[in-house]
Amino acid sequence: MAQSRIGAVCFTVTGLLFAGYPAVRPYSDETTMDGARAIASTAWIASHLLAVAGFVLLGLSLLALRDWVRPGD
């Protein structure tokens, strides 16, 4: 039971991390100097780190889901 709750929390946090990516990422024309400034900003790095953490946590969440749906051994 505790493992299914941990999996649910992992999925929830994964969703929040993926929602944070476009919310934090700066958008601008990447063929101009504004785009270069956006890519060099801390918001760009932070948004991509949110996405990386989301993908790592997604893998862990899927492992928890696999254990939850697997028939009893």
PDB file of N, CA, C, O and CB in Angstrom:
ATOM      1  N   MET A   1       0.827  -1.204   0.000  1.00  0.00           N
ATOM      2  CA  MET A   1       0.000   0.000   0.000  1.00  0.00           C
ATOM      3  C   MET A   1       0.867   1.263   0.000  1.00  0.00           C
ATOM      4  O   MET A   1       0.586   2.222  -0.718  1.00  0.00           O
ATOM      5  CB  MET A   1      -0.939   0.001   1.217  1.00  0.00           C
ATOM      6  N   ALA A   2       1.911   1.245   0.806  1.00  0.00           N
ATOM      7  CA  ALA A   2       2.775   2.428   0.873  1.00  0.00           C
ATOM      8  C   ALA A   2       3.488   2.655  -0.457  1.00  0.00           C
ATOM      9  O   ALA A   2       3.747   3.792  -0.851  1.00  0.00           O
ATOM     10  CB  ALA A   2       3.805   2.280   2.007  1.00  0.00           C
ATOM     11  N   GLN A   3       3.802   1.552  -1.145  1.00  0.00           N
ATOM     12  CA  GLN A   3       4.499   1.685  -2.420  1.00  0.00           C
ATOM     13  C   GLN A   3       3.597   2.333  -3.471  1.00  0.00           C
ATOM     14  O   GLN A   3       4.078   3.096  -4.308  1.00  0.00           O
ATOM     15  CB  GLN A   3       4.984   0.313  -2.908  1.00  0.00           C
ATOM     16  N   SER A   4       2.311   2.041  -3.438  1.00  0.00           N
ATOM     17  CA  SER A   4       1.406   2.667  -4.405  1.00  0.00           C
ATOM     18  C   SER A   4       1.244   4.157  -4.119  1.00  0.00           C
ATOM     19  O   SER A   4       1.077   4.957  -5.040  1.00  0.00           O
ATOM     20  CB  SER A   4       0.034   1.976  -4.381  1.00  0.00           C
ATOM     21  N   ARG A   5       1.295   4.522  -2.857  1.00  0.00           N
ATOM     22  CA  ARG A   5       1.232   5.958  -2.522  1.00  0.00           C
ATOM     23  C   ARG A   5       2.489   6.681  -2.973  1.00  0.00           C
ATOM     24  O   ARG A   5       2.428   7.806  -3.469  1.00  0.00           O
ATOM     25  CB  ARG A   5       1.037   6.153  -1.011  1.00  0.00           C
ATOM     26  N   ILE A   6       3.620   6.029  -2.798  1.00  0.00           N
ATOM     27  CA  ILE A   6       4.872   6.636  -3.256  1.00  0.00           C
ATOM     28  C   ILE A   6       4.830   6.815  -4.773  1.00  0.00           C
ATOM     29  O   ILE A   6       5.251   7.850  -5.289  1.00  0.00           O
ATOM     30  CB  ILE A   6       6.093   5.766  -2.842  1.00  0.00           C
ATOM     31  N   GLY A   7       4.322   5.809  -5.486  1.00  0.00           N
ATOM     32  CA  GLY A   7       4.194   5.913  -6.934  1.00  0.00           C
ATOM     33  C   GLY A   7       3.268   7.041  -7.342  1.00  0.00           C
ATOM     34  O   GLY A   7       3.549   7.761  -8.300  1.00  0.00           O
ATOM     35  N   ALA A   8       2.156   7.202  -6.616  1.00  0.00           N
ATOM     36  CA  ALA A   8       1.220   8.287  -6.927  1.00  0.00           C
ATOM     37  C   ALA A   8       1.858   9.647  -6.682  1.00  0.00           C
ATOM     38  O   ALA A   8       1.657  10.582  -7.458  1.00  0.00           O
ATOM     39  CB  ALA A   8      -0.057   8.149  -6.091  1.00  0.00           C
ATOM     40  N   VAL A   9       2.615   9.755  -5.620  1.00  0.00           N
ATOM     41  CA  VAL A   9       3.306  11.016  -5.329  1.00  0.00           C
ATOM     42  C   VAL A   9       4.348  11.296  -6.408  1.00  0.00           C
ATOM     43  O   VAL A   9       4.508  12.440  -6.835  1.00  0.00           O
ATOM     44  CB  VAL A   9       3.976  10.970  -3.928  1.00  0.00           C
ATOM     45  N   CYS A  10       5.057  10.257  -6.850  1.00  0.00           N
ATOM     46  CA  CYS A  10       6.056  10.424  -7.911  1.00  0.00           C
ATOM     47  C   CYS A  10       5.405  10.913  -9.199  1.00  0.00           C
ATOM     48  O   CYS A  10       5.931  11.808  -9.860  1.00  0.00           O
ATOM     49  CB  CYS A  10       6.800   9.103  -8.165  1.00  0.00           C
ATOM     50  N   PHE A  11       4.259  10.327  -9.560  1.00  0.00           N
ATOM     51  CA  PHE A  11       3.557  10.774 -10.767  1.00  0.00           C
ATOM     52  C   PHE A  11       3.095  12.223 -10.627  1.00  0.00           C
ATOM     53  O   PHE A  11       3.172  12.993 -11.584  1.00  0.00           O
ATOM     54  CB  PHE A  11       2.353   9.861 -11.056  1.00  0.00           C
ATOM     55  N   THR A  12       2.619  12.594  -9.451  1.00  0.00           N
ATOM     56  CA  THR A  12       2.159  13.965  -9.226  1.00  0.00           C
ATOM     57  C   THR A  12       3.310  14.957  -9.349  1.00  0.00           C
ATOM     58  O   THR A  12       3.182  15.985 -10.014  1.00  0.00           O
ATOM     59  CB  THR A  12       1.504  14.091  -7.845  1.00  0.00           C
ATOM     60  N   VAL A  13       4.413  14.653  -8.719  1.00  0.00           N
ATOM     61  CA  VAL A  13       5.577  15.544  -8.787  1.00  0.00           C
ATOM     62  C   VAL A  13       6.114  15.608 -10.221  1.00  0.00           C
ATOM     63  O   VAL A  13       6.550  16.665 -10.678  1.00  0.00           O
ATOM     64  CB  VAL A  13       6.689  15.064  -7.816  1.00  0.00           C
ATOM     65  N   THR A  14       6.080  14.478 -10.924  1.00  0.00           N
ATOM     66  CA  THR A  14       6.496  14.468 -12.325  1.00  0.00           C
ATOM     67  C   THR A  14       5.644  15.428 -13.143  1.00  0.00           C
ATOM     68  O   THR A  14       6.169  16.198 -13.947  1.00  0.00           O
ATOM     69  CB  THR A  14       6.405  13.050 -12.907  1.00  0.00           C
ATOM     70  N   GLY A  15       4.341  15.382 -12.942  1.00  0.00           N
ATOM     71  CA  GLY A  15       3.445  16.292 -13.659  1.00  0.00           C
ATOM     72  C   GLY A  15       3.736  17.746 -13.340  1.00  0.00           C
ATOM     73  O   GLY A  15       3.716  18.596 -14.230  1.00  0.00           O
ATOM     74  N   LEU A  16       4.005  18.034 -12.078  1.00  0.00           N
ATOM     75  CA  LEU A  16       4.322  19.412 -11.689  1.00  0.00           C
ATOM     76  C   LEU A  16       5.639  19.877 -12.318  1.00  0.00           C
ATOM     77  O   LEU A  16       5.756  21.022 -12.753  1.00  0.00           O
ATOM     78  CB  LEU A  16       4.399  19.529 -10.157  1.00  0.00           C
ATOM     79  N   LEU A  17       6.617  18.988 -12.360  1.00  0.00           N
ATOM     80  CA  LEU A  17       7.895  19.346 -12.986  1.00  0.00           C
ATOM     81  C   LEU A  17       7.717  19.615 -14.472  1.00  0.00           C
ATOM     82  O   LEU A  17       8.272  20.577 -15.004  1.00  0.00           O
ATOM     83  CB  LEU A  17       8.930  18.233 -12.775  1.00  0.00           C
ATOM     84  N   PHE A  18       6.937  18.759 -15.150  1.00  0.00           N
ATOM     85  CA  PHE A  18       6.700  18.975 -16.575  1.00  0.00           C
ATOM     86  C   PHE A  18       5.863  20.229 -16.826  1.00  0.00           C
ATOM     87  O   PHE A  18       6.033  20.879 -17.858  1.00  0.00           O
ATOM     88  CB  PHE A  18       6.008  17.760 -17.181  1.00  0.00           C
ATOM     89  N   ALA A  19       4.978  20.574 -15.920  1.00  0.00           N
ATOM     90  CA  ALA A  19       4.202  21.807 -16.069  1.00  0.00           C
ATOM     91  C   ALA A  19       5.081  23.035 -15.810  1.00  0.00           C
ATOM     92  O   ALA A  19       4.855  24.103 -16.380  1.00  0.00           O
ATOM     93  CB  ALA A  19       2.993  21.801 -15.107  1.00  0.00           C
ATOM     94  N   GLY A  20       6.076  22.871 -14.950  1.00  0.00           N
ATOM     95  CA  GLY A  20       6.973  23.975 -14.651  1.00  0.00           C
ATOM     96  C   GLY A  20       7.920  24.305 -15.787  1.00  0.00           C
ATOM     97  O   GLY A  20       8.376  25.443 -15.901  1.00  0.00           O
ATOM     98  N   TYR A  21       8.222  23.325 -16.631  1.00  0.00           N
ATOM     99  CA  TYR A  21       9.155  23.564 -17.733  1.00  0.00           C
ATOM    100  C   TYR A  21       8.694  24.700 -18.654  1.00  0.00           C
ATOM    101  O   TYR A  21       9.442  25.663 -18.828  1.00  0.00           O
ATOM    102  CB  TYR A  21       9.331  22.289 -18.544  1.00  0.00           C
ATOM    103  N   PRO A  22       7.498  24.631 -19.250  1.00  0.00           N
ATOM    104  CA  PRO A  22       7.116  25.741 -20.142  1.00  0.00           C
ATOM    105  C   PRO A  22       6.779  27.019 -19.380  1.00  0.00           C
ATOM    106  O   PRO A  22       6.820  28.111 -19.946  1.00  0.00           O
ATOM    107  CB  PRO A  22       5.924  25.337 -20.994  1.00  0.00           C
ATOM    108  N   ALA A  23       6.446  26.884 -18.093  1.00  0.00           N
ATOM    109  CA  ALA A  23       6.133  28.080 -17.311  1.00  0.00           C
ATOM    110  C   ALA A  23       7.384  28.903 -17.008  1.00  0.00           C
ATOM    111  O   ALA A  23       7.319  30.129 -16.924  1.00  0.00           O
ATOM    112  CB  ALA A  23       5.444  27.689 -16.008  1.00  0.00           C
ATOM    113  N   VAL A  24       8.516  28.230 -16.847  1.00  0.00           N
ATOM    114  CA  VAL A  24       9.759  28.919 -16.473  1.00  0.00           C
ATOM    115  C   VAL A  24      10.593  29.275 -17.706  1.00  0.00           C
ATOM    116  O   VAL A  24      11.316  30.271 -17.695  1.00  0.00           O
ATOM    117  CB  VAL A  24      10.586  28.044 -15.517  1.00  0.00           C
ATOM    118  N   ARG A  25      10.498  28.479 -18.757  1.00  0.00           N
ATOM    119  CA  ARG A  25      11.346  28.660 -19.937  1.00  0.00           C
ATOM    120  C   ARG A  25      11.062  29.989 -20.628  1.00  0.00           C
ATOM    121  O   ARG A  25       9.909  30.312 -20.915  1.00  0.00           O
ATOM    122  CB  ARG A  25      11.139  27.508 -20.920  1.00  0.00           C
ATOM    123  N   PRO A  26      12.117  30.759 -20.894  1.00  0.00           N
ATOM    124  CA  PRO A  26      11.922  32.000 -21.655  1.00  0.00           C
ATOM    125  C   PRO A  26      11.767  31.694 -23.154  1.00  0.00           C
ATOM    126  O   PRO A  26      12.504  30.886 -23.719  1.00  0.00           O
ATOM    127  CB  PRO A  26      13.115  32.972 -21.423  1.00  0.00           C
ATOM    128  N   TYR A  27      10.805  32.352 -23.766  1.00  0.00           N
ATOM    129  CA  TYR A  27      10.556  32.160 -25.197  1.00  0.00           C
ATOM    130  C   TYR A  27      10.918  33.430 -25.946  1.00  0.00           C
ATOM    131  O   TYR A  27      10.493  34.524 -25.574  1.00  0.00           O
ATOM    132  CB  TYR A  27       9.076  31.775 -25.462  1.00  0.00           C
ATOM    133  N   SER A  28      11.698  33.280 -26.993  1.00  0.00           N
ATOM    134  CA  SER A  28      12.029  34.392 -27.875  1.00  0.00           C
ATOM    135  C   SER A  28      12.550  33.814 -29.184  1.00  0.00           C
ATOM    136  O   SER A  28      12.782  32.610 -29.294  1.00  0.00           O
ATOM    137  CB  SER A  28      13.080  35.352 -27.218  1.00  0.00           C
ATOM    138  N   ASP A  29      12.729  34.668 -30.159  1.00  0.00           N
ATOM    139  CA  ASP A  29      13.248  34.239 -31.457  1.00  0.00           C
ATOM    140  C   ASP A  29      14.704  33.828 -31.279  1.00  0.00           C
ATOM    141  O   ASP A  29      15.550  34.658 -30.943  1.00  0.00           O
ATOM    142  CB  ASP A  29      13.111  35.372 -32.531  1.00  0.00           C
ATOM    143  N   GLU A  30      14.994  32.569 -31.500  1.00  0.00           N
ATOM    144  CA  GLU A  30      16.329  32.056 -31.232  1.00  0.00           C
ATOM    145  C   GLU A  30      17.337  32.370 -32.335  1.00  0.00           C
ATOM    146  O   GLU A  30      18.491  31.949 -32.253  1.00  0.00           O
ATOM    147  CB  GLU A  30      16.261  30.579 -31.030  1.00  0.00           C
ATOM    148  N   THR A  31      16.921  33.095 -33.350  1.00  0.00           N
ATOM    149  CA  THR A  31      17.865  33.495 -34.399  1.00  0.00           C
ATOM    150  C   THR A  31      18.385  34.905 -34.176  1.00  0.00           C
ATOM    151  O   THR A  31      19.157  35.414 -34.988  1.00  0.00           O
ATOM    152  CB  THR A  31      17.205  33.401 -35.770  1.00  0.00           C
ATOM    153  N   THR A  32      17.975  35.543 -33.087  1.00  0.00           N
ATOM    154  CA  THR A  32      18.408  36.907 -32.783  1.00  0.00           C
ATOM    155  C   THR A  32      19.213  36.920 -31.491  1.00  0.00           C
ATOM    156  O   THR A  32      19.386  35.888 -30.843  1.00  0.00           O
ATOM    157  CB  THR A  32      17.194  37.858 -32.673  1.00  0.00           C
ATOM    158  N   MET A  33      19.693  38.081 -31.131  1.00  0.00           N
ATOM    159  CA  MET A  33      20.420  38.227 -29.869  1.00  0.00           C
ATOM    160  C   MET A  33      19.502  38.015 -28.667  1.00  0.00           C
ATOM    161  O   MET A  33      19.958  37.580 -27.609  1.00  0.00           O
ATOM    162  CB  MET A  33      21.071  39.609 -29.790  1.00  0.00           C
ATOM    163  N   ASP A  34      18.218  38.319 -28.821  1.00  0.00           N
ATOM    164  CA  ASP A  34      17.277  38.047 -27.726  1.00  0.00           C
ATOM    165  C   ASP A  34      17.227  36.550 -27.427  1.00  0.00           C
ATOM    166  O   ASP A  34      17.145  36.140 -26.270  1.00  0.00           O
ATOM    167  CB  ASP A  34      15.861  38.570 -28.079  1.00  0.00           C
ATOM    168  N   GLY A  35      17.279  35.746 -28.478  1.00  0.00           N
ATOM    169  CA  GLY A  35      17.312  34.302 -28.291  1.00  0.00           C
ATOM    170  C   GLY A  35      18.575  33.836 -27.601  1.00  0.00           C
ATOM    171  O   GLY A  35      18.536  32.939 -26.760  1.00  0.00           O
ATOM    172  N   ALA A  36      19.701  34.447 -27.957  1.00  0.00           N
ATOM    173  CA  ALA A  36      20.965  34.095 -27.310  1.00  0.00           C
ATOM    174  C   ALA A  36      20.936  34.461 -25.831  1.00  0.00           C
ATOM    175  O   ALA A  36      21.438  33.714 -24.990  1.00  0.00           O
ATOM    176  CB  ALA A  36      22.140  34.798 -28.007  1.00  0.00           C
ATOM    177  N   ARG A  37      20.347  35.611 -25.518  1.00  0.00           N
ATOM    178  CA  ARG A  37      20.219  36.012 -24.109  1.00  0.00           C
ATOM    179  C   ARG A  37      19.299  35.060 -23.354  1.00  0.00           C
ATOM    180  O   ARG A  37      19.553  34.730 -22.195  1.00  0.00           O
ATOM    181  CB  ARG A  37      19.686  37.454 -24.002  1.00  0.00           C
ATOM    182  N   ALA A  38      18.238  34.623 -24.008  1.00  0.00           N
ATOM    183  CA  ALA A  38      17.295  33.702 -23.355  1.00  0.00           C
ATOM    184  C   ALA A  38      17.970  32.368 -23.052  1.00  0.00           C
ATOM    185  O   ALA A  38      17.796  31.804 -21.972  1.00  0.00           O
ATOM    186  CB  ALA A  38      16.050  33.476 -24.244  1.00  0.00           C
ATOM    187  N   ILE A  39      18.744  31.869 -24.017  1.00  0.00           N
ATOM    188  CA  ILE A  39      19.419  30.591 -23.812  1.00  0.00           C
ATOM    189  C   ILE A  39      20.488  30.709 -22.730  1.00  0.00           C
ATOM    190  O   ILE A  39      20.749  29.734 -22.025  1.00  0.00           O
ATOM    191  CB  ILE A  39      20.045  30.098 -25.123  1.00  0.00           C
ATOM    192  N   ALA A  40      21.102  31.857 -22.583  1.00  0.00           N
ATOM    193  CA  ALA A  40      22.139  32.060 -21.574  1.00  0.00           C
ATOM    194  C   ALA A  40      21.571  32.405 -20.202  1.00  0.00           C
ATOM    195  O   ALA A  40      22.329  32.538 -19.241  1.00  0.00           O
ATOM    196  CB  ALA A  40      23.075  33.152 -22.018  1.00  0.00           C
ATOM    197  N   SER A  41      20.265  32.551 -20.093  1.00  0.00           N
ATOM    198  CA  SER A  41      19.678  32.970 -18.820  1.00  0.00           C
ATOM    199  C   SER A  41      19.560  31.802 -17.838  1.00  0.00           C
ATOM    200  O   SER A  41      19.564  30.635 -18.228  1.00  0.00           O
ATOM    201  CB  SER A  41      18.303  33.593 -19.056  1.00  0.00           C
ATOM    202  N   THR A  42      19.456  32.145 -16.577  1.00  0.00           N
ATOM    203  CA  THR A  42      19.274  31.117 -15.552  1.00  0.00           C
ATOM    204  C   THR A  42      17.893  30.473 -15.658  1.00  0.00           C
ATOM    205  O   THR A  42      17.721  29.323 -15.254  1.00  0.00           O
ATOM    206  CB  THR A  42      19.470  31.717 -14.154  1.00  0.00           C
ATOM    207  N   ALA A  43      16.917  31.188 -16.188  1.00  0.00           N
ATOM    208  CA  ALA A  43      15.585  30.603 -16.363  1.00  0.00           C
ATOM    209  C   ALA A  43      15.628  29.462 -17.373  1.00  0.00           C
ATOM    210  O   ALA A  43      14.928  28.464 -17.204  1.00  0.00           O
ATOM    211  CB  ALA A  43      14.577  31.675 -16.817  1.00  0.00           C
ATOM    212  N   TRP A  44      16.440  29.596 -18.421  1.00  0.00           N
ATOM    213  CA  TRP A  44      16.575  28.530 -19.420  1.00  0.00           C
ATOM    214  C   TRP A  44      17.160  27.277 -18.766  1.00  0.00           C
ATOM    215  O   TRP A  44      16.662  26.169 -18.966  1.00  0.00           O
ATOM    216  CB  TRP A  44      17.471  28.993 -20.605  1.00  0.00           C
ATOM    217  N   ILE A  45      18.210  27.468 -17.992  1.00  0.00           N
ATOM    218  CA  ILE A  45      18.855  26.341 -17.321  1.00  0.00           C
ATOM    219  C   ILE A  45      17.899  25.709 -16.314  1.00  0.00           C
ATOM    220  O   ILE A  45      17.778  24.486 -16.255  1.00  0.00           O
ATOM    221  CB  ILE A  45      20.152  26.794 -16.618  1.00  0.00           C
ATOM    222  N   ALA A  46      17.226  26.532 -15.530  1.00  0.00           N
ATOM    223  CA  ALA A  46      16.295  26.011 -14.526  1.00  0.00           C
ATOM    224  C   ALA A  46      15.162  25.231 -15.185  1.00  0.00           C
ATOM    225  O   ALA A  46      14.781  24.167 -14.695  1.00  0.00           O
ATOM    226  CB  ALA A  46      15.723  27.157 -13.679  1.00  0.00           C
ATOM    227  N   SER A  47      14.625  25.738 -16.276  1.00  0.00           N
ATOM    228  CA  SER A  47      13.516  25.045 -16.926  1.00  0.00           C
ATOM    229  C   SER A  47      13.962  23.688 -17.465  1.00  0.00           C
ATOM    230  O   SER A  47      13.220  22.711 -17.370  1.00  0.00           O
ATOM    231  CB  SER A  47      12.940  25.903 -18.062  1.00  0.00           C
ATOM    232  N   HIS A  48      15.144  23.621 -18.018  1.00  0.00           N
ATOM    233  CA  HIS A  48      15.620  22.349 -18.549  1.00  0.00           C
ATOM    234  C   HIS A  48      15.988  21.380 -17.430  1.00  0.00           C
ATOM    235  O   HIS A  48      15.849  20.168 -17.597  1.00  0.00           O
ATOM    236  CB  HIS A  48      16.821  22.574 -19.459  1.00  0.00           C
ATOM    237  N   LEU A  49      16.448  21.887 -16.306  1.00  0.00           N
ATOM    238  CA  LEU A  49      16.693  21.006 -15.163  1.00  0.00           C
ATOM    239  C   LEU A  49      15.373  20.460 -14.607  1.00  0.00           C
ATOM    240  O   LEU A  49      15.329  19.326 -14.130  1.00  0.00           O
ATOM    241  CB  LEU A  49      17.468  21.759 -14.059  1.00  0.00           C
ATOM    242  N   LEU A  50      14.308  21.250 -14.664  1.00  0.00           N
ATOM    243  CA  LEU A  50      12.990  20.741 -14.274  1.00  0.00           C
ATOM    244  C   LEU A  50      12.573  19.584 -15.186  1.00  0.00           C
ATOM    245  O   LEU A  50      12.052  18.572 -14.719  1.00  0.00           O
ATOM    246  CB  LEU A  50      11.934  21.871 -14.324  1.00  0.00           C
ATOM    247  N   ALA A  51      12.806  19.745 -16.478  1.00  0.00           N
ATOM    248  CA  ALA A  51      12.453  18.683 -17.427  1.00  0.00           C
ATOM    249  C   ALA A  51      13.293  17.431 -17.190  1.00  0.00           C
ATOM    250  O   ALA A  51      12.763  16.321 -17.232  1.00  0.00           O
ATOM    251  CB  ALA A  51      12.637  19.173 -18.872  1.00  0.00           C
ATOM    252  N   VAL A  52      14.580  17.587 -16.944  1.00  0.00           N
ATOM    253  CA  VAL A  52      15.450  16.443 -16.680  1.00  0.00           C
ATOM    254  C   VAL A  52      14.978  15.710 -15.433  1.00  0.00           C
ATOM    255  O   VAL A  52      14.863  14.484 -15.437  1.00  0.00           O
ATOM    256  CB  VAL A  52      16.917  16.893 -16.517  1.00  0.00           C
ATOM    257  N   ALA A  53      14.706  16.451 -14.373  1.00  0.00           N
ATOM    258  CA  ALA A  53      14.220  15.826 -13.136  1.00  0.00           C
ATOM    259  C   ALA A  53      12.877  15.133 -13.373  1.00  0.00           C
ATOM    260  O   ALA A  53      12.607  14.076 -12.804  1.00  0.00           O
ATOM    261  CB  ALA A  53      14.084  16.881 -12.012  1.00  0.00           C
ATOM    262  N   GLY A  54      12.048  15.731 -14.208  1.00  0.00           N
ATOM    263  CA  GLY A  54      10.765  15.114 -14.521  1.00  0.00           C
ATOM    264  C   GLY A  54      10.938  13.791 -15.234  1.00  0.00           C
ATOM    265  O   GLY A  54      10.231  12.830 -14.927  1.00  0.00           O
ATOM    266  N   PHE A  55      11.867  13.717 -16.184  1.00  0.00           N
ATOM    267  CA  PHE A  55      12.090  12.457 -16.893  1.00  0.00           C
ATOM    268  C   PHE A  55      12.687  11.388 -15.984  1.00  0.00           C
ATOM    269  O   PHE A  55      12.329  10.216 -16.102  1.00  0.00           O
ATOM    270  CB  PHE A  55      13.005  12.685 -18.087  1.00  0.00           C
ATOM    271  N   VAL A  56      13.578  11.763 -15.091  1.00  0.00           N
ATOM    272  CA  VAL A  56      14.141  10.795 -14.143  1.00  0.00           C
ATOM    273  C   VAL A  56      13.039  10.273 -13.233  1.00  0.00           C
ATOM    274  O   VAL A  56      12.925   9.067 -13.013  1.00  0.00           O
ATOM    275  CB  VAL A  56      15.281  11.435 -13.303  1.00  0.00           C
ATOM    276  N   LEU A  57      12.233  11.181 -12.709  1.00  0.00           N
ATOM    277  CA  LEU A  57      11.159  10.775 -11.810  1.00  0.00           C
ATOM    278  C   LEU A  57      10.083   9.982 -12.545  1.00  0.00           C
ATOM    279  O   LEU A  57       9.437   9.123 -11.944  1.00  0.00           O
ATOM    280  CB  LEU A  57      10.541  11.998 -11.144  1.00  0.00           C
ATOM    281  N   LEU A  58       9.882  10.249 -13.816  1.00  0.00           N
ATOM    282  CA  LEU A  58       8.927   9.472 -14.600  1.00  0.00           C
ATOM    283  C   LEU A  58       9.358   8.011 -14.684  1.00  0.00           C
ATOM    284  O   LEU A  58       8.526   7.110 -14.574  1.00  0.00           O
ATOM    285  CB  LEU A  58       8.780  10.063 -16.009  1.00  0.00           C
ATOM    286  N   GLY A  59      10.636   7.777 -14.874  1.00  0.00           N
ATOM    287  CA  GLY A  59      11.138   6.405 -14.895  1.00  0.00           C
ATOM    288  C   GLY A  59      10.898   5.694 -13.575  1.00  0.00           C
ATOM    289  O   GLY A  59      10.485   4.534 -13.555  1.00  0.00           O
ATOM    290  N   LEU A  60      11.154   6.385 -12.476  1.00  0.00           N
ATOM    291  CA  LEU A  60      10.908   5.791 -11.162  1.00  0.00           C
ATOM    292  C   LEU A  60       9.417   5.562 -10.932  1.00  0.00           C
ATOM    293  O   LEU A  60       9.026   4.574 -10.311  1.00  0.00           O
ATOM    294  CB  LEU A  60      11.478   6.686 -10.057  1.00  0.00           C
ATOM    295  N   SER A  61       8.599   6.462 -11.427  1.00  0.00           N
ATOM    296  CA  SER A  61       7.150   6.320 -11.292  1.00  0.00           C
ATOM    297  C   SER A  61       6.659   5.104 -12.060  1.00  0.00           C
ATOM    298  O   SER A  61       5.795   4.369 -11.581  1.00  0.00           O
ATOM    299  CB  SER A  61       6.433   7.585 -11.787  1.00  0.00           C
ATOM    300  N   LEU A  62       7.202   4.890 -13.240  1.00  0.00           N
ATOM    301  CA  LEU A  62       6.789   3.734 -14.037  1.00  0.00           C
ATOM    302  C   LEU A  62       7.218   2.426 -13.383  1.00  0.00           C
ATOM    303  O   LEU A  62       6.515   1.422 -13.504  1.00  0.00           O
ATOM    304  CB  LEU A  62       7.370   3.827 -15.446  1.00  0.00           C
ATOM    305  N   LEU A  63       8.345   2.416 -12.699  1.00  0.00           N
ATOM    306  CA  LEU A  63       8.745   1.229 -11.944  1.00  0.00           C
ATOM    307  C   LEU A  63       7.755   0.938 -10.822  1.00  0.00           C
ATOM    308  O   LEU A  63       7.398  -0.217 -10.588  1.00  0.00           O
ATOM    309  CB  LEU A  63      10.156   1.409 -11.370  1.00  0.00           C
ATOM    310  N   ALA A  64       7.315   1.975 -10.134  1.00  0.00           N
ATOM    311  CA  ALA A  64       6.324   1.792  -9.075  1.00  0.00           C
ATOM    312  C   ALA A  64       5.007   1.301  -9.648  1.00  0.00           C
ATOM    313  O   ALA A  64       4.343   0.460  -9.042  1.00  0.00           O
ATOM    314  CB  ALA A  64       6.109   3.097  -8.305  1.00  0.00           C
ATOM    315  N   LEU A  65       4.617   1.817 -10.813  1.00  0.00           N
ATOM    316  CA  LEU A  65       3.383   1.362 -11.454  1.00  0.00           C
ATOM    317  C   LEU A  65       3.497  -0.099 -11.874  1.00  0.00           C
ATOM    318  O   LEU A  65       2.548  -0.868 -11.719  1.00  0.00           O
ATOM    319  CB  LEU A  65       3.054   2.239 -12.672  1.00  0.00           C
ATOM    320  N   ARG A  66       4.649  -0.481 -12.404  1.00  0.00           N
ATOM    321  CA  ARG A  66       4.860  -1.876 -12.791  1.00  0.00           C
ATOM    322  C   ARG A  66       4.712  -2.817 -11.596  1.00  0.00           C
ATOM    323  O   ARG A  66       4.080  -3.868 -11.700  1.00  0.00           O
ATOM    324  CB  ARG A  66       6.244  -2.045 -13.421  1.00  0.00           C
ATOM    325  N   ASP A  67       5.295  -2.433 -10.464  1.00  0.00           N
ATOM    326  CA  ASP A  67       5.177  -3.264  -9.273  1.00  0.00           C
ATOM    327  C   ASP A  67       3.747  -3.317  -8.753  1.00  0.00           C
ATOM    328  O   ASP A  67       3.332  -4.320  -8.173  1.00  0.00           O
ATOM    329  CB  ASP A  67       6.099  -2.749  -8.189  1.00  0.00           C
ATOM    330  N   TRP A  68       2.995  -2.245  -8.958  1.00  0.00           N
ATOM    331  CA  TRP A  68       1.618  -2.193  -8.472  1.00  0.00           C
ATOM    332  C   TRP A  68       0.696  -3.066  -9.305  1.00  0.00           C
ATOM    333  O   TRP A  68      -0.206  -3.699  -8.755  1.00  0.00           O
ATOM    334  CB  TRP A  68       1.113  -0.762  -8.473  1.00  0.00           C
ATOM    335  N   VAL A  69       0.897  -3.118 -10.621  1.00  0.00           N
ATOM    336  CA  VAL A  69      -0.004  -3.894 -11.485  1.00  0.00           C
ATOM    337  C   VAL A  69       0.461  -5.325 -11.683  1.00  0.00           C
ATOM    338  O   VAL A  69      -0.283  -6.134 -12.236  1.00  0.00           O
ATOM    339  CB  VAL A  69      -0.135  -3.223 -12.830  1.00  0.00           C
ATOM    340  N   ARG A  70       1.663  -5.661 -11.251  1.00  0.00           N
ATOM    341  CA  ARG A  70       2.175  -7.016 -11.392  1.00  0.00           C
ATOM    342  C   ARG A  70       1.380  -7.945 -10.466  1.00  0.00           C
ATOM    343  O   ARG A  70       1.135  -7.610  -9.307  1.00  0.00           O
ATOM    344  CB  ARG A  70       3.704  -7.073 -11.067  1.00  0.00           C
ATOM    345  N   PRO A  71       0.984  -9.100 -10.976  1.00  0.00           N
ATOM    346  CA  PRO A  71       0.278 -10.043 -10.110  1.00  0.00           C
ATOM    347  C   PRO A  71       1.179 -10.525  -8.976  1.00  0.00           C
ATOM    348  O   PRO A  71       2.400 -10.587  -9.122  1.00  0.00           O
ATOM    349  CB  PRO A  71      -0.231 -11.240 -10.926  1.00  0.00           C
ATOM    350  N   GLY A  72       0.569 -10.860  -7.860  1.00  0.00           N
ATOM    351  CA  GLY A  72       1.335 -11.296  -6.690  1.00  0.00           C
ATOM    352  C   GLY A  72       2.212 -12.493  -6.983  1.00  0.00           C
ATOM    353  O   GLY A  72       1.803 -13.440  -7.654  1.00  0.00           O
ATOM    354  N   ASP A  73       3.436 -12.430  -6.461  1.00  0.00           N
ATOM    355  CA  ASP A  73       4.394 -13.518  -6.694  1.00  0.00           C
ATOM    356  C   ASP A  73       4.223 -14.602  -5.670  1.00  0.00           C
ATOM    357  O   ASP A  73       4.941 -15.601  -5.704  1.00  0.00           O
ATOM    358  CB  ASP A  73       5.826 -13.002  -6.667  1.00  0.00           C
TER     359      ASP A  73
END
